[in-house]
């Protein structure tokens, strides 16, 4: 079940990225050149080697990625994945270059440009707005924990990525990838298709080679779904592995930040950098005894050998024929690598999570957002959910031209977190997702992980009616607060489809091992084509 489903009830192969496909006046499909890019598909390791050998400086990487963003995000196909470039990125890169020249390296991210989703606070000259005009111009009082960790790892904060406004928690009829500040993001594999959300800009930017990696956030599907729809790797960590302090919230029981990259290795590298305990986030208290110092040490191309994997085919996932075809091919690939596959594995009442999950999110959103907004500086025009609702009403034309704010309005009516209704919904969510769900299935079948299609092929952008679903599997791990990783698994009519591995709390090492082995065995991912539409012809 995707976030779209529960909100309304209570995602072969392409050409090179040096061309975009457009429709001519006659209706024929033609190709028009987009700028060739010398850093196309460069991994973090490639960038490090290039800087170590003197091929590029960090400053040159910042300039080249910025030029790429200007050519494809602002102009050309106008992808709308980046809200702003950090005006200090060049100066930060100069510092990293000076450190490298002096023989000092802060690690594998040293000098590497990284994008952050625009709901992560940065105490610099960039704003943090969740894509909303209501926070335009607002400067965070201090860095989020994640931004601070990325800086400490030596990365260059290149800019802020667009997102589904307010992390897609404003309306049941929203269009994923749309925000008041950034407009509608587009899928780089077919420009009339959604990049999905809410980390639309982070996933789309990585797929489009605007950076080697980016940070997204997830409450339910917001890392894994856009990663699947944009044919990249996304890791949703166990809640508490990465601190949420300084992140505009939805749910303190489900929210987490996580890495998005083109390879499992790069995602594991970024996860290593941002994981850590934080006294400002109680959920991280247990992470010290579970956190690994380096997640890349679990990259094992033979990681599927002997692994016990359970296939989740629950009807509530709503998968269609394209996804089923990709799932079948993926299962055969895993078996060929020595995995033991139990097919299917059932999760009782999985389809009943929608209503209680939404109820929990409504309560927690009101409490969490009010707390966040109250801490903002004097430049913020809104300091509460009530004021935010009023702002949107007073700025209806730019903020609500396509869909409203009924989720805001419903949340505003909720009581506090001591309400019996909230506690009952939270208990039901944990019972279904954990005790009778993922934990029980893993124990019964002695599994290393559960496996499912992440989401169906990306849907057409529909600003009139909003999103519709082609199926998805994010909800089980999201509600449980457990980890998931999605990897490119195939294409249908040129549209990406990913596959997810998810398991018990703190099982990131196992999931990374499995995902890396699958990635290396299949090597499915292809660069985006920037096509006008899906490949519906022979």
N, C-alpha and C positions, 0 to 999 in steps of 0.2 A: 504494500500500500504506500502510495506517495503522499506528500503533504497535500497535494491538490485533492486527492480522494477524501481524506478525512476532513479537510476544511469544508468541502461541499456537502459532506454527509452530516454533521452535528450542530526508452528513449530506446560490388566488393572493390575496396581499394580505390584510390584516387590518383589524380595526376600530380605533378609537382606544384609547389606553392608559388612558382614563378608565373602562374597564369590564373586569371579569374574567368569564370564562365558567365556570360550574359546573354540575354535574348535580344535578337535584332528586331527591327521594326516589322520584318516579315514573319517573325515568330521562330526563325531558325536559331539554333544555339551556336554561338560563336565564342571564341576565346580572345580575351584582351589581356595584354601583359600587365602585370603588377611588378613593382620593383624587385629585382633579384636581391637576395639578402645573404650576405656572406656568413652570417651566424646561424643560418637555418639549421634547426635540429641539433644545435650545440648543447651538450649536456653540461652539468656543473663541472665534471672532470675535464671535459674539453676546454671549457673556459679557463679553468685553473692552469692547465698545461699551456694554453696560449699566453696567459699572463706570465707564467714562470719562464717561458722561452723568449719573452719579449715581443711576441707576435702582436699582442694587444696590451694596452694598459687598461686599468679599470675605468679611467676617464673615457677612453675610446669606446669601451663597451657601453657605457651610459649614453654616449652620443649616438652610437649606432642603433641601440634599442629605441632611443627617443625618436630618431629619424624613421625607424620602422613604424612606430606608433603613429607618428604624424602622417605617414604615407597610407596606412591601411585603416587606422581607427578614426582619424579626423577626415580623411579624404578617401579616394578609391572606393572600396566596398563599404566604408563607413561602419565599422564593426561596433563601435561604441562600447568598448570594454575597459577603457581607462578614463577616469574622471579628471585626474590631474597628475602632472609630472612634478616630482619634488624639486622645488627651485634650488635646494641645497645638494642635490644628487651629485653634481659635478665636483663640488667642494669635498664631499665625503669620499668620492672616488679618488681625489687627489691625495687625501690622507692615507687611504689604503695603499696607493701606489708608493707613497713615501715610506710607509712601513715595510712594504715588500722590498724596496730598494735597500733599506737598512737591515734586511735579513730577518724581519719579524713577520710572522703569519699568525692570524687568529684562528686558522682552521680551514676546512674545505670550502667554506663560503666566502673566504677573504676576497673582497673586491667584486663579488658577484652581484649584479643587480637583481633585486627581488621586489615584486609587487605585493601590496597588502590590500585586502578587501576593505572597503570604506566603512566598516563598522569597528575597526580596530584603532584605538586612540594613538595618535602620534603628537608629542609635544614639540612641534616644529612649526614651519610655515605652511604646512598642509592642514586642511580642515578634516574633520571626522563627522560625517553627516548621515550615514546609512542611506545615502542617495537622496535625501529629502531636502527640499528648499527650506524647511523649517529650521534646519541647523546650518544653513549656508553661512559661512564665515566664522563658525564656531571653532575655536582652537582648544584642544584638550589641555587640561591643566598638567598632565604628565603622560609619559608613554604608557601604553598598555604593556603588560608583562611580555607578550609576544614580540611587540616592536622592540622592547629593550633587549630581549634575548637575540633577536635577529641582528641588532646593532653590535652586541657583544661578540657575536660569531663572525663579525667582520664584513657582513653583507652590506650592500648599498641599498637603502630604501629608495627605489626608483620612482614610486608613485602610488596612488590609490586606485584600486580597481572598482569599476561599476558593479552593481548588484541589483537584485530584485529589491525594490525599496523596502526599508525596514525589515530586511531579510525575509520578504514575502509573507509578512504577517499583518497586512493591512486590510485585505479584502479577499473574499472567497472567489472573486471573478478577476483576479489580477492576471497580468501577462508576465510570466517569468522573464527576468532580464530587463524589465522596465523600471526606471526611476525618474523622479522629477528633475533631478540634476543631469542625469546622463542620457535620458531617452531610452529607446528600445535597443538592447543588445541583439546581435545577430549571430547565428551559428556559422562558424567559418567553413563548414562542410556543405552548407546550403543556406544562402542568405535569407531565404524566406522561412527558415526553421528556427525554433527557439534554441538558445544556448542552455536552457534550463536554469534553475536557480536554487538557492538564492546567490550562490557564489558564481554567478554567470560570468562576470568580468574576469575573475581569477582564472577560471577554467578556459574561457575563450582566449584570454591573453596568452596563456601558456601554449595552447594549441596553435596559436597564430605566430609563435616565436617573438612575442614582445618581451620575453624574459625566459630564463631557464626554469624558474619555479615561482610559485606564488603561495600566499596563505589565504585560505578560505575559512568559513565557519559553517557549522551545521547544527541544526536542531532536529530536523528529520529530513534527510535527503539533500541538504544544501551543499555538501561537498561531493557526495558520491553521484548524485544525479547529473549535475553539470559536467562532472568529470567524464561520466559515461557518454553523455550527449556530445561532448567535444573530443572524445577519443584520447583522453589522457588518464593518468593515474591519480587517484585521490585517496587519502587516508583519513578516516574519521576515528580519532583515538578514543580510548576509554575516557569517559568523563572523569576529569581529575588529573590526567596525565599532562595536560597543558592548561595553564591557568587562564581563567576568563576575566581576570581583573583588567579593566580598561576596554572591555568589549561591549558594545551596545547589546543589551540582552533580550532574549525571549524567555528562556527557561533555565533556571539554575539546576534542574535535574537532568536536562538533556543537552544544553549548549556545550560546544567545544570548538576550538580552532584546530585546523589541521593543514597539512601540506598538499599542494597540487603540483604535479610535474609531468613530464612526458615519459619518464621511466621510473620504475620502482626504486632503483638506486638513488635517483635524485630526490624522490619523495622521502626515502629513509634518511638521507642526509639532512634534509630540512627538518624532519621530525626530531632528529637528534638535537638540533640547534634550539628548538622551541620548547621541548619538554622540560618540566621542572616544577618543583613545589614552590608555593607562594603563600606567605602568611595572609595575604589579602584575598585568598580564595580557599575556603575551608575544604572544598572538594579535593584539593591537591594533597591533603595531609597524608593520605595513604600511598602516595605515588613514590616516595623515596625508596620503599622496600621493593618496588616493582619496576622502577624505571631503569632502562639500560643506558649505559654510557655512550654506546655507539650502535645504532640500529642497522648500520650497513654490514655489521659482522654476521647478520643472519641471511645475507644474500647467498643462496645456495641453488645452483642450477639443477641439482638433483633433489630438491626439497619436496617434490611430489612423491618420490619413491617410498612406498609403504604407508603413505598418509591415508587416514580414514576420513573420507569426505561425504557429508550428507547433502543430497540435492533437495532443495526446497522448491516444491511445485504447487504450493497452496493456491487454490482457485482465486483467493482474494488478491493475488498479485496481478491478475488481469492481463497476463501476457498473451500476445497474438502470435501468428505463424512466423513472422520474421525473427522474433525473440526465441521462439521454440527451436528454430533451425540453428541459431547461433549456440543455444544451450546444448543441443545434441552434439554439435561439432566440438564444443569445449569439453564435454564429458569424455568423448573419445580421445581428445588430446591428453586429458588428465590420466586416463587409463593407460594410454601408451607410455606414459612416464612412470608407471608403476603404482599409481594411486588405487586405493580400494574405495569403490564408490557404492554408497548405500542410497538407493533411488526407488521411491522417494522417502523423505523424512517429513513427518507431519508435525505441525505445531498447533495444538488445540486452541481454538478461539482466536487465532491470529486475526481473522477478519473482524473481530469485535473490539479492536483496540482504538478505532477511530474516535468514537464519542468521548471515552474517558481521557484519551490523550489530549484532544482539543480542549476539554474542560481544564485539565491541568495547565496547559499552556496559557489559557486566558487568565487564570489566577496569577500565575508566575510572571507573565508579561507585565501586568499592571504593577505588581510589586517591584519587579526588577527595573522596569523602565523609569518609574517614578524615582527610585533611588539613584539611577544613573543621571537622569536629567537634573536632579536637585544639586548634583555636585559640579555641574558645568559652570564656566565662568560667566561674567556679566554680558559677554557678547552673544550668548545664546538667547534667542527670542522666545524659547519655550522652556519651562522648568518642570512640567508635569504632563502626564497623558491627557489630562483635561485641557490644558493649554494647547497641546499638539492637535487635538481634535478641532479646537476652535480655529487654530491657524489654518488648517486645511480647508475648513469651511470658508474662511475669509479669502483664501487663495485657491478657490475651487478650479478656475480655468487652467492654471499651470500644474496644479497638484493632482487634480482628480478629473482629467479630461476623458478617461476611459473606464475607470472603476473607482469605487468609493472607499469607505473606511469602516465597514460594518464590523470587522473584527476589533478595531479600536473601540468602537462604541459598545460592543458586547463586553469587552474586557473592563471598560470603565465602570460597568454596573456590578462587577464582581466585588465580593467582600474581601477580607484579609486572608492570609494563609493559615489562620487558625479555624477557618470555616470547615464544618463537618463534610460538606459537599466536596471540597478540595481534597481533604484527607482520604475520603472514600474513593475518589477517582484515582488518586495517586496509588493507593494500595491495589486497586484493580489493575492498573497499568503494570505494576511490578509483578503481580501474580501471574498475569498472562505472558508477559515478555521474558521474565526471569525464571521464577520457580517452576511454572508449568510449561514454560516455553523453551528458551535457548538452553538454559542449564539442564533441564530435564532431557531434552533431545540429545545433547552432547553426552550426558551420562548414560542414557539408555543404549545408544549405539557406539559408545566409546569413540567419539569423533574428535578429530583434530580441528575441524572447522565445518561450518555449513556453507553451502555454495548456492547462489541464485543469480539469475540475470539482474543486473542493477536497475535498469529501466529500459523501456522500449525505445524504438527509434525516435529521435526528436520530432516533436509535433510542429505543425505550421503555426506561425505567429498569428494570433487572433486578438487584436486589440478591442474588437467589438464584444465578443463573448467571453474572452479570457481563456485560460488554459483548459485542456482536457487531458485525460490520462491514457497512456499506452502501457500502463503497468509499471510496477516497481517493487523493490524488496527492502527499502531502507528502514521501514518502521520498526521492525523487530529489534535490531541492534540499537536504533536511536532511542526508543522508549526504555530499553534495558540499561542504556548508558554504556554499552559494550562496543568494542572496536569493529571496524569494517574497512576493507580496502577494495577498491574497484580498479580493474585493469581492462584495457581495450580487448574485446573478444571477437569482434566481427563487424560486418557492415550489411545493411539492407538497403538497396537502391542508393548506395553511396553514403548512407546515413549511419553514424556510429552506434554500436551497442556494446556495453561493458558487462563484465561479470564480477560479482562480489564474493569475497571470502570474509566470513565473520565468525566470531567465537566469543569465549567468555572474557570477563574483565581481565585486562592486562595481558592479553594474548597477542599483542602486536608482533613479538618476535616470530611466532608461529605463522601468523598471517602474512608477514613480509616474506618469509621463506617460501610459502606456498605460492604467493602472487608472483614472486620473482621467477620461480621455476616455471610457472605457467607462461609468463611473459617471454622467457627465453626459449621455451619449447614452441611457442606459436608465432611470435614476432608479427603480430597482426597489425599493429598501428601503422597507418600511412599519414603523411602530411595532409593538411586540408587543401581543398581545391578552390575555395571561395566561389563555388558555383552558385548560379542564380537560384537553382532549385534542385530537387533530388533527381537522381539518374533514373527516370521512369521509362526511358527508351532502351531498346536492345543495344 
